[in-house]
């Protein structure tokens, strides 16, 4: 199986503010309103390992899947696919 990795570069004044924005990925006010990718948080509280989301492609018959935050580090956030068409 081939790995599919997405990378986005973000300019920030300091590492801490950058980390906060990366953690809010998909649900932050700056997330594009017309994005075809919707993130719905399924758990409440601060984002931490174990926080779950439902991700959905906003197209007719678009796929959806559940993910869980596995790790938050100074370099970013890792989510694990729980079901759907992706693994890992």
C-alpha positions, 0 to 999 in steps of 0.5 A: 500500500502506498502512503498518501501524505499531505503537507501545508506550509504555514507562516506564523510569528511563533511556534506556540501560535502555529501549534494552536492553529494546526490543532484546530485544523478543519474547525478553526474560523479561518478554515475555508467556508467553501471547503469540500472537506467538513470536520465535525468534532464528536467529543467535547473539551480540548483537543487531545489524544482520543478526540474524535471527528467525523470527516466528510467530503461535501459532494453528492455521495461523498465519502465520510469517515471517523478519525481519532487524534493519536498524538499532538506534538510541537510539530503537529497533530496525528489522526488515525482513521477508524473506518472508511476508505483510508487506513492508518 
